[in-house]
């Protein structure tokens, strides 16, 4: 069964102000975290000549100050629910070493 959910996205890109938007999507097993990332890229450019979608970490914010990484292959319908806040954060080489 497919359900439409509304996600609250926070997008952090290199040297560009943070973008916050509401994103509706159909939460089913065919829609993955990676596919949502690609769809967002069509509206808010995430890729450049220096980095691609694979350089973004996608995290679920828990509302208490912590976030949990979502794997790109995970189905949205299994890991996200209505009004979840999802962080898209570009991981530059300096950030990767810090992790």
C-alpha positions as MATLAB code, in Angstrom:
seq = 'XXXXXXXXXXXXXXXXXXXXXXXXXXXXXXXXXXXXXXXXXXXXXXXXXXXXXXXXXXXXXXXXXXXXXXXXXXXXXXXXXXXXXXXXXXXXXXXXXXX';
ca = [
       0.000    0.000    0.000;
       1.324    3.456   -0.904;
       0.934    6.437    1.386;
       1.817   10.029    0.606;
       3.924   11.599    3.333;
       5.341   15.062    3.814;
       9.019   15.326    4.719;
      10.754   18.391    6.110;
      14.088   18.654    4.284;
      17.169   20.573    5.370;
      19.756   20.768    2.581;
      23.337   21.810    3.300;
      25.596   22.450    0.323;
      29.137   23.794    0.063;
      29.386   27.591    0.413;
      25.643   28.065   -0.212;
      23.019   28.978    2.410;
      21.009   26.132    3.902;
      17.698   25.333    2.176;
      14.630   24.200    4.121;
      11.569   22.922    2.308;
       8.617   20.581    2.578;
       8.749   17.603    0.222;
       5.749   15.346   -0.473;
       6.487   11.809   -1.595;
       4.822    8.436   -1.928;
       6.222    6.161    0.756;
       6.402    2.750   -0.849;
       9.046    0.060   -1.222;
      10.034    1.307   -4.705;
      11.059    4.771   -3.515;
      14.513    4.703   -1.947;
      16.445    7.341   -0.051;
      18.730    7.647   -3.112;
      15.763    8.208   -5.436;
      14.417   11.024   -3.243;
      17.898   12.558   -3.299;
      17.851   12.423   -7.118;
      14.357   13.974   -7.246;
      15.402   16.781   -4.900;
      18.442   17.378   -7.146;
      16.049   18.171  -10.021;
      14.597   21.064   -7.984;
      17.525   22.118   -5.771;
      20.848   21.524   -7.574;
      23.035   19.333   -5.370;
      25.675   18.172   -7.833;
      28.596   20.138   -9.220;
      31.772   19.379  -11.114;
      33.465   18.586   -7.802;
      30.885   16.371   -6.077;
      27.889   14.195   -6.835;
      24.874   12.767   -5.049;
      27.027    9.988   -3.586;
      28.843   12.664   -1.563;
      25.726   13.519    0.455;
      24.967   11.976    3.818;
      21.239   11.658    4.470;
      20.230   11.736    8.128;
      16.993   11.500   10.089;
      16.815   14.122   12.843;
      15.208   12.821   16.040;
      14.078   16.190   17.435;
      16.313   15.803   20.499;
      19.572   16.988   18.955;
      20.700   13.694   17.457;
      20.510   12.408   13.910;
      20.780    8.953   12.415;
      22.221    8.146    9.006;
      19.915    6.685    6.370;
      21.451    4.331    3.841;
      20.850    5.270    0.220;
      19.317    1.881   -0.665;
      16.698    1.931    2.118;
      13.009    2.191    1.120;
      11.473    5.483    2.252;
       8.292    3.722    3.394;
      10.268    1.607    5.863;
      12.513    4.293    7.415;
      10.574    7.587    7.243;
       7.153    8.766    8.344;
       4.979   11.874    8.057;
       6.746   15.127    9.046;
      10.160   13.537    9.637;
      13.003   16.033    9.344;
      15.658   14.785    6.926;
      19.099   16.385    6.661;
      21.009   16.296    3.363;
      24.594   17.204    4.175;
      27.436   17.408    1.652;
      30.477   15.549    2.976;
      33.632   17.180    1.671;
      36.932   15.308    2.188;
      37.700   17.375    5.307;
      34.315   16.391    6.797;
      34.784   12.707    5.972;
      38.027   12.523    7.934;
      36.343   14.205   10.908;
      33.603   11.571   10.956;
];
